[in-house]
Amino acid sequence: MNVFPATDSFYSRWRALNDWLVRHQTIWRPAPFIEPVPGWVQSHPELAQRLIGLSDAECAGLDGQPAKLANVASQYLPELALYANLVDVPELAPEPANVVAATLPEIRATDMPGRKREQAGAFTAVLKPLQQPILDWCCGKGHLSRTLAAQSQNQVQGYEWNSKLVADGNRLAAHFGDAVQIHCQDVMAPHVLLPGGTHIAALHACGDLHRQLLIQGTAAGVPRLSLSPCCYHKTAEGRYKTLSERATTHDGRLALNRDDMRLAVRETVTAPTGVREQTTTLSQWRLGFDGLQRSLRGVNEYLPVPSYSPKLMHQGFAAFCHWAASKKQLILPAHTDFDTWLAHGVQRQKDVRRYELIRHVFRRPLELWLALDYAVFLEEQGYGVRFGRFCARSLTPRNLLLDAVKKKGARERLS
């Protein structure tokens, strides 16, 4: 089934996603970690029973296959059958041999994690040919900068605010003879100098950093802007402010807060097994303490506590509870039965994992809703936009690319 008109556009896709997400927000907004029995459990009891009845292996399998999960859930929520069509985007990645050719050899990839090396190579391969001088936005040590430089005849500059990373990046570039120069620059400064005639690239710049690039780059009329967004929720604003005029003026526009945007990127497909196990244990502890604090306070509501250092986990659940209680000015009774509350946390984590599954169907649609707003914005500023996946999800779930080229004769952005 095709939910888009024959004359497809980024705005029509954004609008279809927007309206679909609005219709189902009672399903994906409630967070089971905070709300033990989400409201939709009462309105969709058969779906809730199906999820609660899943084994751990079935949970893991469905969580890693959102299209299959949507198909299963569509038995109870028929509109979820539209999922595959809603999230379908073009594959931009070239032939594997071309990706390998654009990836820095391991012998030159000093201080560059293997996954980051492959991501930079895949990103670069999609952008070739590289015809203008390049500016790597929020470049860190310049891993992408050096990868781009190896595929370009032009100078590559980088902007990075951390002076230590700047020094390390310039040292690496000098050591390998790369045509790269990294500058210490806060890209969130009110007026960032953008070199004329420059192609600006950003691989996984977070939240406000990549939105600043979109705003500053289009205002300056840069000839090309290539962006793979990441961590949309990292923003100074409490709510997402749409960039495009058409999205902003759309009746019934979805309003996303920071937690909604965090849901869009809450995936762990690339996390090591040990990290996943550690995350599960911490979730059990937090939920165990949550049950304890609700009982202790006589208030049936979630009480958020700060991040807990994994280095302290060897001290055990009881120590975690005392730590968490101290953060909230609570005193735990001397007779507290920590084993009972840990068992409560383990069971709650099992339920949360199953209830959360249905929310996970909406992660990619939410991410696309955000990225398509960027695409519409770029079109409104006079750019031709290529949009799709630059690599497989197994390499990084944040595999969307916006590659925008300024159209000749296009008007400059109006303030």
C-alpha positions as a LaTeX table, in Angstrom:
\begin{tabular}{lrrr}
\hline
Residue & $x$ (\AA) & $y$ (\AA) & $z$ (\AA) \\
\hline
Met1 & 0.00 & 0.00 & 0.00 \\
Asn2 & 1.35 & 3.44 & $-0.94$ \\
Val3 & 0.32 & 6.23 & 1.44 \\
Phe4 & 2.03 & 8.94 & $-0.62$ \\
Pro5 & 0.69 & 10.71 & $-3.72$ \\
Ala6 & 2.26 & 9.95 & $-7.10$ \\
Thr7 & 3.90 & 13.39 & $-7.09$ \\
Asp8 & 5.79 & 12.66 & $-3.89$ \\
Ser9 & 7.57 & 15.44 & $-1.99$ \\
Phe10 & 9.36 & 15.73 & 1.32 \\
Tyr11 & 6.46 & 17.74 & 2.68 \\
Ser12 & 3.87 & 15.14 & 1.68 \\
Arg13 & 5.94 & 12.49 & 3.43 \\
Trp14 & 6.36 & 14.66 & 6.51 \\
Arg15 & 2.61 & 15.37 & 6.60 \\
Ala16 & 1.71 & 11.68 & 6.30 \\
Leu17 & 4.08 & 10.82 & 9.15 \\
Asn18 & 2.82 & 13.72 & 11.24 \\
Asp19 & $-0.82$ & 12.74 & 10.94 \\
Trp20 & $-0.06$ & 9.04 & 11.59 \\
Leu21 & 1.99 & 9.88 & 14.69 \\
Val22 & $-0.70$ & 12.22 & 16.01 \\
Arg23 & $-3.36$ & 9.52 & 15.64 \\
His24 & $-1.28$ & 7.08 & 17.68 \\
Gln25 & 0.29 & 9.32 & 20.31 \\
Thr26 & $-1.70$ & 7.68 & 23.12 \\
Ile27 & 0.29 & 4.53 & 22.31 \\
Trp28 & 3.85 & 5.88 & 21.99 \\
Arg29 & 3.88 & 8.81 & 24.42 \\
Pro30 & 3.35 & 6.99 & 27.77 \\
Ala31 & 6.68 & 5.73 & 29.14 \\
Pro32 & 6.20 & 2.38 & 30.94 \\
Phe33 & 9.37 & 3.02 & 32.95 \\
Ile34 & 7.51 & 5.91 & 34.61 \\
Glu35 & 3.92 & 4.72 & 34.24 \\
Pro36 & 3.75 & 1.03 & 35.29 \\
Val37 & 0.46 & 0.40 & 33.45 \\
Pro38 & 0.17 & 2.76 & 30.44 \\
Gly39 & $-3.33$ & 3.95 & 29.59 \\
Trp40 & $-3.41$ & 2.05 & 26.30 \\
Val41 & $-3.26$ & $-1.24$ & 28.21 \\
Gln42 & $-6.91$ & $-0.67$ & 29.17 \\
Ser43 & $-8.01$ & 0.39 & 25.69 \\
His44 & $-6.06$ & $-2.37$ & 23.88 \\
Pro45 & $-6.06$ & $-5.32$ & 26.31 \\
Glu46 & $-5.44$ & $-7.97$ & 23.63 \\
Leu47 & $-2.29$ & $-6.18$ & 22.45 \\
Ala48 & $-1.12$ & $-5.83$ & 26.06 \\
Gln49 & $-1.69$ & $-9.55$ & 26.71 \\
Arg50 & 0.20 & $-10.47$ & 23.54 \\
Leu51 & 3.19 & $-8.39$ & 24.60 \\
Ile52 & 3.25 & $-9.54$ & 28.21 \\
Gly53 & 3.14 & $-13.15$ & 27.01 \\
Leu54 & 6.33 & $-12.82$ & 24.94 \\
Ser55 & 9.42 & $-14.74$ & 25.99 \\
Asp56 & 12.75 & $-12.95$ & 26.43 \\
Ala57 & 13.97 & $-14.40$ & 23.13 \\
Glu58 & 10.82 & $-13.22$ & 21.33 \\
Cys59 & 11.28 & $-9.75$ & 22.84 \\
Ala60 & 14.86 & $-9.56$ & 21.62 \\
Gly61 & 13.91 & $-10.75$ & 18.16 \\
Leu62 & 11.04 & $-8.30$ & 17.72 \\
Asp63 & 12.97 & $-5.36$ & 19.15 \\
Gly64 & 15.65 & $-5.84$ & 16.52 \\
Gln65 & 13.12 & $-6.08$ & 13.69 \\
Pro66 & 10.78 & $-3.09$ & 13.87 \\
Ala67 & 8.99 & $-3.98$ & 10.60 \\
Lys68 & 8.17 & $-7.46$ & 11.94 \\
Leu69 & 7.08 & $-5.93$ & 15.25 \\
Ala70 & 4.79 & $-3.50$ & 13.43 \\
Asn71 & 3.30 & $-6.39$ & 11.46 \\
Val72 & 2.56 & $-8.33$ & 14.66 \\
Ala73 & 1.07 & $-5.27$ & 16.36 \\
Ser74 & $-1.05$ & $-4.44$ & 13.29 \\
Gln75 & $-3.30$ & $-7.38$ & 14.26 \\
Tyr76 & $-4.50$ & $-5.14$ & 17.08 \\
Leu77 & $-3.75$ & $-1.70$ & 15.61 \\
Pro78 & $-4.46$ & $-2.04$ & 11.87 \\
Glu79 & $-2.84$ & 1.29 & 10.90 \\
Leu80 & 0.55 & $-0.06$ & 11.97 \\
Ala81 & 0.48 & $-2.03$ & 8.74 \\
Leu82 & 1.51 & 1.28 & 7.11 \\
Tyr83 & 4.83 & 1.25 & 8.98 \\
Ala84 & 7.02 & $-0.24$ & 6.24 \\
Asn85 & 5.80 & 2.27 & 3.67 \\
Leu86 & 6.09 & 5.22 & 6.04 \\
Val87 & 9.72 & 4.54 & 6.94 \\
Asp88 & 10.95 & 3.53 & 3.49 \\
Val89 & 13.72 & 5.82 & 2.26 \\
Pro90 & 16.15 & 5.44 & $-0.66$ \\
Glu91 & 19.38 & 3.52 & $-0.30$ \\
Leu92 & 22.20 & 5.95 & $-1.12$ \\
Ala93 & 25.20 & 3.74 & $-0.35$ \\
Pro94 & 27.31 & 2.89 & $-3.45$ \\
Glu95 & 28.80 & $-0.52$ & $-4.19$ \\
Pro96 & 30.74 & $-2.05$ & $-1.25$ \\
Ala97 & 34.03 & $-1.76$ & $-3.16$ \\
Asn98 & 33.53 & 2.00 & $-3.47$ \\
Val99 & 32.79 & 2.28 & 0.24 \\
Val100 & 35.96 & 0.35 & 1.08 \\
Ala101 & 37.95 & 2.61 & $-1.24$ \\
Ala102 & 36.64 & 5.70 & 0.56 \\
Thr103 & 37.44 & 4.32 & 4.03 \\
Leu104 & 40.78 & 5.14 & 5.64 \\
Pro105 & 43.03 & 2.06 & 5.85 \\
Glu106 & 43.46 & 0.83 & 9.41 \\
Ile107 & 47.16 & 1.70 & 9.31 \\
Arg108 & 46.21 & 5.39 & 8.89 \\
Ala109 & 43.27 & 5.32 & 11.30 \\
Thr110 & 45.20 & 6.06 & 14.49 \\
Asp111 & 42.91 & 6.78 & 17.47 \\
Met112 & 39.90 & 6.08 & 15.24 \\
Pro113 & 37.48 & 3.42 & 16.55 \\
Gly114 & 36.69 & 0.78 & 13.94 \\
Arg115 & 33.00 & 1.55 & 13.74 \\
Lys116 & 33.65 & 5.28 & 13.40 \\
Arg117 & 36.19 & 4.56 & 10.66 \\
Glu118 & 33.60 & 2.58 & 8.69 \\
Gln119 & 30.89 & 5.20 & 9.26 \\
Ala120 & 33.17 & 7.97 & 7.99 \\
Gly121 & 34.05 & 5.87 & 4.95 \\
Ala122 & 30.42 & 5.12 & 4.12 \\
Phe123 & 29.45 & 8.78 & 4.59 \\
Thr124 & 32.31 & 9.97 & 2.37 \\
Ala125 & 31.60 & 7.42 & $-0.37$ \\
Val126 & 28.04 & 8.71 & $-0.74$ \\
Leu127 & 29.23 & 12.32 & $-1.04$ \\
Lys128 & 31.74 & 11.75 & $-3.87$ \\
Pro129 & 32.68 & 13.53 & $-6.02$ \\
Leu130 & 33.93 & 16.20 & $-3.62$ \\
Gln131 & 34.34 & 19.31 & $-5.74$ \\
Gln132 & 34.66 & 22.19 & $-3.24$ \\
Pro133 & 36.80 & 22.95 & $-0.21$ \\
Ile134 & 35.23 & 21.22 & 2.79 \\
Leu135 & 34.40 & 22.28 & 6.33 \\
Asp136 & 33.84 & 19.45 & 8.83 \\
Trp137 & 31.33 & 20.75 & 11.40 \\
Cys138 & 31.91 & 19.61 & 15.03 \\
Cys139 & 34.79 & 17.47 & 13.84 \\
Gly140 & 36.29 & 16.19 & 17.10 \\
Lys141 & 39.75 & 14.79 & 16.31 \\
Gly142 & 39.03 & 15.08 & 12.61 \\
His143 & 38.28 & 11.43 & 11.80 \\
Leu144 & 35.82 & 12.47 & 9.10 \\
Ser145 & 38.06 & 15.39 & 8.07 \\
Arg146 & 40.96 & 13.07 & 7.32 \\
Thr147 & 38.69 & 10.61 & 5.50 \\
Leu148 & 37.27 & 13.39 & 3.32 \\
Ala149 & 40.74 & 14.80 & 2.63 \\
Ala150 & 41.92 & 11.46 & 1.27 \\
Gln151 & 39.12 & 11.58 & $-1.33$ \\
Ser152 & 39.36 & 15.26 & $-2.28$ \\
Gln153 & 41.79 & 17.51 & $-4.11$ \\
Asn154 & 40.78 & 20.41 & $-1.88$ \\
Gln155 & 41.68 & 21.58 & 1.60 \\
Val156 & 39.55 & 20.31 & 4.50 \\
Gln157 & 39.00 & 22.49 & 7.54 \\
Gly158 & 37.37 & 21.45 & 10.77 \\
Tyr159 & 35.51 & 23.33 & 13.52 \\
Glu160 & 35.71 & 21.90 & 17.04 \\
Trp161 & 35.27 & 23.66 & 20.40 \\
Asn162 & 37.39 & 21.27 & 22.52 \\
Ser163 & 40.96 & 22.55 & 22.35 \\
Lys164 & 42.48 & 19.18 & 23.30 \\
Leu165 & 40.66 & 17.45 & 20.44 \\
Val166 & 41.78 & 20.25 & 18.11 \\
Ala167 & 45.41 & 19.73 & 19.10 \\
Asp168 & 45.16 & 15.94 & 18.78 \\
Gly169 & 43.45 & 16.21 & 15.39 \\
Asn170 & 46.03 & 18.60 & 13.97 \\
Arg171 & 48.83 & 16.37 & 15.28 \\
Leu172 & 47.35 & 13.34 & 13.51 \\
Ala173 & 46.81 & 15.28 & 10.28 \\
Ala174 & 50.40 & 16.52 & 10.33 \\
His175 & 51.76 & 13.05 & 11.09 \\
Phe176 & 49.99 & 11.49 & 8.10 \\
Gly177 & 50.41 & 14.47 & 5.80 \\
Asp178 & 46.67 & 15.08 & 5.43 \\
Ala179 & 45.45 & 18.38 & 3.95 \\
Val180 & 43.46 & 19.08 & 7.11 \\
Gln181 & 43.46 & 22.06 & 9.46 \\
Ile182 & 41.23 & 22.02 & 12.54 \\
His183 & 40.25 & 25.28 & 14.22 \\
Cys184 & 39.03 & 25.84 & 17.77 \\
Gln185 & 35.54 & 27.22 & 17.21 \\
Asp186 & 32.30 & 27.18 & 19.18 \\
Val187 & 29.76 & 26.59 & 16.41 \\
Met188 & 26.95 & 27.79 & 18.71 \\
Ala189 & 28.43 & 31.31 & 18.77 \\
Pro190 & 25.96 & 33.90 & 17.41 \\
His191 & 27.96 & 34.57 & 14.25 \\
Val192 & 30.17 & 31.76 & 12.95 \\
Leu193 & 32.44 & 32.63 & 10.04 \\
Leu194 & 31.82 & 30.21 & 7.19 \\
Pro195 & 34.46 & 30.24 & 4.43 \\
Gly196 & 32.99 & 31.16 & 1.05 \\
Gly197 & 32.33 & 28.48 & $-1.56$ \\
Thr198 & 32.65 & 25.72 & 1.03 \\
His199 & 30.94 & 22.35 & 1.25 \\
Ile200 & 29.96 & 21.84 & 4.90 \\
Ala201 & 29.71 & 18.26 & 6.16 \\
Ala202 & 28.63 & 16.92 & 9.54 \\
Leu203 & 28.57 & 13.29 & 10.60 \\
His204 & 26.50 & 12.79 & 13.74 \\
Ala205 & 26.52 & 16.33 & 15.07 \\
Cys206 & 24.03 & 16.35 & 17.95 \\
Gly207 & 20.78 & 18.25 & 18.35 \\
Asp208 & 21.26 & 22.00 & 18.45 \\
Leu209 & 24.68 & 21.61 & 16.80 \\
His210 & 23.27 & 20.21 & 13.57 \\
Arg211 & 20.27 & 22.58 & 13.66 \\
Gln212 & 22.70 & 25.47 & 13.98 \\
Leu213 & 24.47 & 24.17 & 10.87 \\
Leu214 & 21.21 & 24.10 & 8.92 \\
Ile215 & 20.33 & 27.65 & 9.95 \\
Gln216 & 23.80 & 29.18 & 9.62 \\
Gly217 & 24.74 & 27.29 & 6.46 \\
Thr218 & 21.58 & 28.16 & 4.53 \\
Ala219 & 21.71 & 31.78 & 5.70 \\
Ala220 & 25.23 & 32.00 & 4.26 \\
Gly221 & 24.12 & 30.29 & 1.06 \\
Val222 & 26.85 & 27.64 & 1.16 \\
Pro223 & 26.97 & 25.68 & $-2.13$ \\
Arg224 & 26.58 & 22.27 & $-0.51$ \\
Leu225 & 25.57 & 21.00 & 2.90 \\
Ser226 & 25.74 & 17.31 & 3.89 \\
Leu227 & 24.42 & 16.16 & 7.23 \\
Ser228 & 23.74 & 12.96 & 9.13 \\
Pro229 & 21.79 & 14.09 & 12.22 \\
Cys230 & 22.11 & 12.51 & 15.65 \\
Cys231 & 20.75 & 12.93 & 19.21 \\
Tyr232 & 17.91 & 15.25 & 18.25 \\
His233 & 16.97 & 15.63 & 21.95 \\
Lys234 & 20.21 & 17.42 & 22.88 \\
Thr235 & 18.78 & 20.91 & 22.85 \\
Ala236 & 18.49 & 23.95 & 25.08 \\
Glu237 & 14.79 & 24.09 & 24.24 \\
Gly238 & 12.20 & 22.05 & 26.11 \\
Arg239 & 10.26 & 21.40 & 22.93 \\
Tyr240 & 11.18 & 20.91 & 19.31 \\
Lys241 & 10.71 & 23.97 & 17.13 \\
Thr242 & 10.07 & 23.02 & 13.51 \\
Leu243 & 12.45 & 24.66 & 11.04 \\
Ser244 & 10.40 & 24.59 & 7.85 \\
Glu245 & 7.62 & 27.07 & 7.24 \\
Arg246 & 5.29 & 24.43 & 5.82 \\
Ala247 & 5.64 & 22.18 & 8.86 \\
Thr248 & 5.28 & 25.12 & 11.24 \\
Thr249 & 2.00 & 26.23 & 9.65 \\
His250 & 0.52 & 22.72 & 9.30 \\
Asp251 & $-2.76$ & 22.33 & 11.18 \\
Gly252 & $-2.48$ & 19.53 & 13.70 \\
Arg253 & 1.31 & 19.65 & 13.82 \\
Leu254 & 2.80 & 17.25 & 16.33 \\
Ala255 & 4.44 & 18.87 & 19.37 \\
Leu256 & 7.52 & 16.98 & 20.56 \\
Asn257 & 9.24 & 17.47 & 23.89 \\
Arg258 & 12.77 & 16.39 & 24.75 \\
Asp259 & 11.68 & 12.93 & 25.91 \\
Asp260 & 9.78 & 12.36 & 22.66 \\
Met261 & 12.90 & 13.23 & 20.66 \\
Arg262 & 14.98 & 10.93 & 22.86 \\
Leu263 & 12.65 & 8.05 & 21.99 \\
Ala264 & 13.54 & 8.55 & 18.31 \\
Val265 & 17.19 & 7.58 & 18.95 \\
Arg266 & 16.83 & 5.12 & 21.83 \\
Glu267 & 18.43 & 2.08 & 20.20 \\
Thr268 & 21.32 & $-0.13$ & 21.23 \\
Val269 & 21.95 & $-2.23$ & 18.12 \\
Thr270 & 25.63 & $-1.27$ & 18.16 \\
Ala271 & 26.22 & $-1.58$ & 21.93 \\
Pro272 & 28.51 & $-4.41$ & 23.16 \\
Thr273 & 26.84 & $-7.27$ & 25.04 \\
Gly274 & 28.45 & $-6.22$ & 28.32 \\
Val275 & 27.04 & $-2.71$ & 28.02 \\
Arg276 & 23.55 & $-4.07$ & 27.33 \\
Glu277 & 23.73 & $-6.35$ & 30.37 \\
Gln278 & 24.90 & $-3.47$ & 32.53 \\
Thr279 & 22.04 & $-1.31$ & 31.25 \\
Thr280 & 19.53 & $-4.05$ & 32.08 \\
Thr281 & 20.86 & $-4.40$ & 35.62 \\
Leu282 & 20.72 & $-0.66$ & 36.22 \\
Ser283 & 17.14 & $-0.59$ & 34.91 \\
Gln284 & 16.20 & $-3.34$ & 37.35 \\
Trp285 & 17.79 & $-1.42$ & 40.20 \\
Arg286 & 16.08 & 1.83 & 39.29 \\
Leu287 & 12.71 & 0.13 & 39.01 \\
Gly288 & 13.30 & $-1.71$ & 42.29 \\
Phe289 & 14.08 & 1.58 & 44.00 \\
Asp290 & 11.07 & 3.14 & 42.28 \\
Gly291 & 8.78 & 0.59 & 43.91 \\
Leu292 & 10.52 & 1.13 & 47.25 \\
Gln293 & 10.22 & 4.92 & 47.16 \\
Arg294 & 6.54 & 4.79 & 46.14 \\
Ser295 & 5.84 & 2.54 & 49.12 \\
Leu296 & 7.97 & 4.61 & 51.48 \\
Arg297 & 6.50 & 7.96 & 50.45 \\
Gly298 & 2.95 & 6.73 & 50.00 \\
Val299 & 2.89 & 8.53 & 46.65 \\
Asn300 & 2.30 & 6.51 & 43.50 \\
Glu301 & 4.48 & 8.52 & 41.14 \\
Tyr302 & 7.93 & 8.17 & 39.61 \\
Leu303 & 10.79 & 9.94 & 41.33 \\
Pro304 & 13.72 & 10.54 & 38.93 \\
Val305 & 17.24 & 10.11 & 40.28 \\
Pro306 & 20.55 & 11.20 & 38.68 \\
Ser307 & 22.84 & 9.01 & 36.60 \\
Tyr308 & 24.65 & 6.31 & 38.54 \\
Ser309 & 28.27 & 5.50 & 37.81 \\
Pro310 & 28.72 & 1.94 & 36.49 \\
Lys311 & 31.97 & 1.88 & 38.49 \\
Leu312 & 29.85 & 1.67 & 41.67 \\
Met313 & 27.74 & $-1.28$ & 40.55 \\
His314 & 29.97 & $-3.79$ & 42.32 \\
Gln315 & 28.58 & $-2.41$ & 45.62 \\
Gly316 & 25.21 & $-4.00$ & 44.91 \\
Phe317 & 21.54 & $-3.09$ & 44.91 \\
Ala318 & 21.27 & $-2.06$ & 48.57 \\
Ala319 & 24.09 & 0.47 & 48.15 \\
Phe320 & 22.36 & 1.83 & 45.05 \\
Cys321 & 19.11 & 2.30 & 47.00 \\
His322 & 20.90 & 4.16 & 49.82 \\
Trp323 & 22.63 & 6.34 & 47.21 \\
Ala324 & 19.38 & 7.08 & 45.37 \\
Ala325 & 17.54 & 7.80 & 48.63 \\
Ser326 & 20.24 & 10.25 & 49.70 \\
Lys327 & 19.83 & 12.11 & 46.40 \\
Lys328 & 16.13 & 12.61 & 47.22 \\
Gln329 & 16.53 & 13.30 & 50.92 \\
Leu330 & 14.87 & 10.01 & 51.87 \\
Ile331 & 15.85 & 7.79 & 54.79 \\
Leu332 & 15.46 & 4.07 & 54.25 \\
Pro333 & 14.17 & 2.03 & 57.22 \\
Ala334 & 16.75 & $-0.24$ & 58.82 \\
His335 & 14.50 & $-3.26$ & 58.17 \\
Thr336 & 14.20 & $-2.61$ & 54.40 \\
Asp337 & 13.92 & $-5.93$ & 52.56 \\
Phe338 & 16.20 & $-5.22$ & 49.61 \\
Asp339 & 15.79 & $-8.72$ & 48.15 \\
Thr340 & 12.04 & $-8.19$ & 47.82 \\
Trp341 & 12.45 & $-4.82$ & 46.13 \\
Leu342 & 15.13 & $-6.18$ & 43.81 \\
Ala343 & 12.73 & $-8.94$ & 42.77 \\
His344 & 10.11 & $-6.24$ & 42.21 \\
Gly345 & 12.56 & $-4.39$ & 39.98 \\
Val346 & 13.40 & $-7.50$ & 37.98 \\
Gln347 & 9.71 & $-8.17$ & 37.30 \\
Arg348 & 9.01 & $-4.53$ & 36.48 \\
Gln349 & 11.90 & $-4.51$ & 34.03 \\
Lys350 & 10.39 & $-7.54$ & 32.27 \\
Asp351 & 7.03 & $-5.76$ & 31.99 \\
Val352 & 8.63 & $-2.48$ & 30.91 \\
Arg353 & 10.61 & $-4.24$ & 28.20 \\
Arg354 & 7.42 & $-5.73$ & 26.76 \\
Tyr355 & 5.30 & $-2.60$ & 27.00 \\
Glu356 & 8.15 & $-0.56$ & 25.53 \\
Leu357 & 8.15 & $-2.74$ & 22.42 \\
Ile358 & 5.09 & $-1.02$ & 21.01 \\
Arg359 & 6.74 & 2.37 & 21.49 \\
His360 & 9.74 & 1.17 & 19.54 \\
Val361 & 7.61 & 0.84 & 16.41 \\
Phe362 & 7.46 & 4.63 & 16.45 \\
Arg363 & 11.17 & 5.37 & 16.85 \\
Arg364 & 12.08 & 5.51 & 13.16 \\
Pro365 & 8.87 & 7.38 & 12.20 \\
Leu366 & 9.70 & 10.02 & 14.82 \\
Glu367 & 13.25 & 10.34 & 13.53 \\
Leu368 & 12.00 & 10.67 & 9.96 \\
Trp369 & 9.47 & 13.30 & 11.07 \\
Leu370 & 12.40 & 15.38 & 12.36 \\
Ala371 & 14.72 & 14.74 & 9.42 \\
Leu372 & 12.02 & 15.44 & 6.83 \\
Asp373 & 11.34 & 18.79 & 8.49 \\
Tyr374 & 15.01 & 19.54 & 7.80 \\
Ala375 & 14.61 & 18.42 & 4.18 \\
Val376 & 11.58 & 20.67 & 3.67 \\
Phe377 & 13.48 & 23.54 & 5.28 \\
Leu378 & 16.42 & 23.06 & 2.93 \\
Glu379 & 14.11 & 23.03 & $-0.08$ \\
Glu380 & 12.50 & 26.26 & 1.13 \\
Gln381 & 15.95 & 27.84 & 1.25 \\
Gly382 & 16.61 & 27.04 & $-2.40$ \\
Tyr383 & 18.44 & 23.73 & $-2.18$ \\
Gly384 & 17.99 & 20.52 & $-4.12$ \\
Val385 & 17.97 & 17.75 & $-1.53$ \\
Arg386 & 18.99 & 14.12 & $-1.69$ \\
Phe387 & 17.70 & 12.14 & 1.29 \\
Gly388 & 18.16 & 8.51 & 2.28 \\
Arg389 & 20.34 & 5.93 & 4.05 \\
Phe390 & 24.10 & 6.15 & 3.69 \\
Cys391 & 24.86 & 2.85 & 5.43 \\
Ala392 & 23.24 & $-0.21$ & 6.98 \\
Arg393 & 21.46 & 0.04 & 10.32 \\
Ser394 & 23.89 & $-2.53$ & 11.75 \\
Leu395 & 26.74 & $-0.03$ & 11.30 \\
Thr396 & 24.76 & 2.76 & 12.92 \\
Pro397 & 21.01 & 3.27 & 13.46 \\
Arg398 & 21.64 & 6.98 & 12.74 \\
Asn399 & 22.13 & 6.30 & 9.05 \\
Leu400 & 20.06 & 9.09 & 7.50 \\
Leu401 & 21.75 & 11.58 & 5.19 \\
Leu402 & 20.60 & 14.97 & 3.93 \\
Asp403 & 22.76 & 16.09 & 1.03 \\
Ala404 & 21.73 & 19.55 & $-0.17$ \\
Val405 & 23.10 & 21.48 & $-3.15$ \\
Lys406 & 22.27 & 25.15 & $-3.69$ \\
Lys407 & 20.24 & 25.65 & $-6.85$ \\
Lys408 & 21.55 & 28.20 & $-9.32$ \\
Gly409 & 19.66 & 31.46 & $-9.15$ \\
Ala410 & 17.89 & 30.47 & $-5.91$ \\
Arg411 & 16.97 & 33.32 & $-3.64$ \\
Glu412 & 18.91 & 33.73 & $-0.43$ \\
Arg413 & 17.11 & 32.82 & 2.76 \\
Leu414 & 14.82 & 35.55 & 4.05 \\
Ser415 & 15.32 & 36.52 & 7.66 \\
\hline
\end{tabular}
